[in-house]
Amino acid sequence: MATSYFQDGLTSSNGDGLGTLLSPPAPNATSTAPRSNALQNRITNVLSSSYADLDIRDTLSILDERQLKNTAEARRNLRLDVQQELIECNGEIVQDFGKVAEQLKRVGTAIQNLNSSCAAMRKHIGAANRETGPMLDEAKSILNDRQQVETKQQLLDAFKAHFVVSDADLATLTSTAEPVDNAFFRVLTRVKKIHQDSQVLLGTENQRLGLEILEQSSRQLNAAFQKLYRWIQREFKSLDLENPQISTAIRRALRVLAERPSLFQNCLDFFAEARETTMSNNFYAALTGSPVDQDHPVMGKAIELSAHDPLRYVSDMLAWAHAATVSEREALEVLFISEGDEIAKSIQAGIESEPWSRPDEGEDAPVFDGRKALNELVERDLAGVFRQLRQRTDQVIQSHEDATLAYKIANLVAFYGSIFAKLLHGRSILLETLTPISESAMRSFRSIMRDHVASLHGDLAITPDDLHPPEFLIEALNDLKVLMKSYDTSVITTDRTQRTEGFQPILHEALDPFLTGCENIAKRMPSPNNHIFALNCLIATRSVLSLYPFADRSAELQPRMEEHEAELTEAAYTWFLHESGLKELFENVNTTQDLASSYQDPKQLALMAQQLDAFLPTATEDARAFLAQLEERLLARRVIELAAERFCGGFERVEELIVRADRERSQLVNGEAGQDDEEEQVVLREVFPRTSDEIRVLLTPPPFFLSHSSGVWHLGVQAWIAAISSRSVLFTSRCRASVVFFAKWGDTMMHSNIWPHPPGKYTQEQNR
């Protein structure tokens, strides 16, 4: 764009524009003050003007477009030039409006001509309407009649297409010569729709047509369902459930036939009878190995070939029945159970369509449960198989007088019963067949066990010399192991309390009578044999019962074992008193006064000391020999230790009385006047020199009893001898020789491989 007006005016230094006005004026003495005020006013006005106003900006833009120069002449003529341009523009506008007025005149003339033409046309149209009006009314009436006729024709065609079945479709629906295929189900669906829609016609004033169509469709439906019912029966006769490719047509037919509950139930009854016969024949074929027909050969060996093994025989029959139940259920589930419970919906619709099938007032309408019906059908199919199974199992139980076999069969049947309960339901008819089998086996088990216990009267009168558990208890414990293993593998529940409670009746029958017999035998034995025998029996029983947590009776057996252990400890203590010769001393010496006679005649006390010295070197081994028939070595060791500890306690009491008596005797002798100094004084401590420490050491089992190596053996013996020697200066050479003898004997036992054997494994002669 060209240089603006203001730029020219401001940059001009020689012109007369705004630059001249803004430049400092020449000094004039006469007019300096007025000119200065005028210039200030003009500058103030210029500076106070707002150039942000849109009008001013537009005006300046227009001036800038004209490219006016900032000269005095241009400023003087600017107003005139603008007014001249305004007048010229107004003149052009007036000329344009004149042209518009002329055109409007021509438009008005055209409109008048059109109005005249329209008036003439209306005149002609009115005359034509008066002449053609009657003909149009007649044509309109004819068209209305035609439309009504066409509507009636369409209604008739639609009625015939919907409510009338053609002869070909009727033959497809009811004729037995026609197959049951997709065309049959298509026509059947159409007739059911006609029967349903015909009820709408009953709501009209004239119900004759609706009644006729309803009656006709009912006859057609009944004939169709009868045809379908007979066709399904024929298909059931040749149906092979073992074939995984079951026809979809029969599944569809069953879902459709369910709309007639009576026919559907008759069909199920027929099917159940046929399948029961088939399954019974198949079971018999599996038992004997002879096929029912050539198309169904028997796979595998005949079950009766394992009849020599009764448990396997019964197990194979139950396994076959279980496999047959699973396969039958799967096949029937494919056949009768569909997605969306279509059979249940069809049966419900059939109940609503059959008034005689509806429940009475006040009764709840039955709800069809497909799974329940399936389970009942499976039960009916396998009823014959389970009858044969029960008969043959009862024969096995009755023909074998074996308690463990009867119990195994009972557990096996109960195990399969729990499987069938999960597969079908808890109140299944098949379980009502299996439960008596299990109960019969348990009755046989209890009867055989009681007869066996009754036959043991002769054995109960025999007292075993070796005090080992009797043969009948060993046999009972072996049988109990078998029973516990069978129970452990057959019981499904994992709750320990339930498992324990479930096995208690078995222990009551298979163990308690034998333990009672052992107790009766022990009552006839002298002590301590009775306690050793009872402990051997209880220990053997506890070791067997501890194999399985559900049979563990440790809490019940422990008090009885502790009672016998206490009695045996008492017997061992009595043996210590008798063998050591101190029984009379322990029983009669309770105060120092009881020892007064020993000062007059110390021979008896000396004899006791000699017998004690003879007893101590071999006391521990003699005690072991005393309890050699007790099978548990640790228990025998504990009994000996307790008895020895009690013996040591009694010896400490006697020792204290002897020391006190000597002290009192010495004081009494020293205080008497006229006592003969040369008379020999008797000191009981010298007559009876043994100390309680020596007794305790000698009665403590040496360390080599716990060692199994020759080196450790000798080290233990040497340490024991050193301990005894250091604690007693009166350790006689006889005692030392005895200990050395035992060390050599122990070394011989180690090298002869006799000692490391488990307790109770070596002979009585080796024990000695």
Protein Blocks (a to p, Z undefined) as FASTA:
>chain_A
ZZdfklmmmmpmkbmcfklmmpccdddfklmmmmmmmmmmmmmmmmmpcfkbmklmmmmm
mmmmnopacdfklmmmmmmmmmmmmmmmmmmmmmmmmmmmmmmmmmmmmmmmmmmmmmmm
mmmmmmmmmmmmmmmmmmmmmmmmmmmmmmmmmmmmmmmmmmpccfklmmmmmmmkbccd
fklmmmmmmmmmmmmmmmmmmmpmblmlmmmmmmmmmmmmmmmmmmmmmmmmmmmmmpcf
klmbacfklmmmmmmmmmmmmlmmmmmmmmmmmmmmmmmmmmmmmmnopafblmlccedj
dfklmmmmmmlmmmmmmmmmmmmmmmmmmmmmmmmmcghilmlmmmmmmmmmmmklpcce
hiacddddfklmmmmmmmmmmmmmmmmmmmmmmmmmmmpccfklmmmmmmmmmmmmmmmm
mmmmmkbfklmmmmmmmmmmmmmmmmmmmmmmmmmmmmmmpccfklpacfklmmmmmmmm
mmmmmmmmmpmbfcfklmmmmmmmmmmmmmmmmmmmmmmmmmmpccfklmmmmmmmmmmm
mmmmmmpmklpcklmmmmmmmmmmmmmmmmmmmmmmmmnopmmmmmmmmbfklmmmmmmm
mmlmmmmmmmmmmmmmmmmmmmmmmmmmpmblklmmmmmmmmmmmmmmmmmmmmmmmmmm
mmmmmmmmmmpghiafklccddfklmmmccfklmmmmmpccfklmpcbfklmmmmmmmmm
mmmmmmomklcfklmmmmmmmmmmmmmmmmnommmpcehkacfklmZZ
